[in-house]
Amino acid sequence: MENKTLTRREKEQLRHRREILDAALILFSEKGYHNVSMQEIAQEAEFAVGTLYKFFENKEDLYKAMMLALAERFYKDIVRALKEPEEEIEKIRNYLKVKGEVFVANVAVIRLYFAETTGASFNVKAGLDSDLRDLYEENLQMLADVFKSGVRKHRFRNIADPYYLAVAIDSMANAFLLLWMDSPEQHPYLKNVDNIMNIFFSSLKGI
């Protein structure tokens, strides 16, 4: 992607788009996706409703843009975490920490996604799921490469396909994040990163 300096108009358009997405998140979180209209979002964002349609085709398009923006931000943070020049064990620790930090910082969006990804509302994300799956798969493949590197250097035991190891530790992280969502004080995710590492690597480290 070409890196260029944005014009004043382009910066203003980006700011307006962000304000619309922020307003939509507030309303979706309070009332649910299906109980919010584009008119209400426009009023919350203090724009004319026509302005919303300059950025988004409809409410579904707006919702997808909000979710995909979060997924892309998470992906960029994960790339940075896994590209740092630490040893494999620290790369994985970084992965768990960054995953938690992004989750905690964007919990309102994530709660909304979980709420709207069940039952009759599932069709809202018909076109979004593929994009999210692609990003998630790239995350897992990068994590699998870290495990593969660790096995090759004899830092980890070769007990399973590196991809399955990536799936396993990511699933553990998700389980702990769900515990945090249910009870943040009782199950603080970031303080449990070492627990996840210890449980997972108890049978993997060494030869």
Buried (B, 14 or more C-beta within 10 A) or exposed (E): EEEEEEEEEEEEBEEBBEBBBEBBBBBBBEEEBEEBEBEBBBBBBEBEBEBBBEBBEEBBBBBBBBBBBBBEEBBEBBEEBBEEEEEBBEBBBBBBBBBBBBBBBBBEBBEBBEBBBEEEEEEBBEEBEEBBEEBBEEBBEBBBBBBBBBBEEEBBBBEBEBBEBBBBBBEBBEEBBEBBBEEEEEBBBBEBBEEBBEEBBEEBEEE
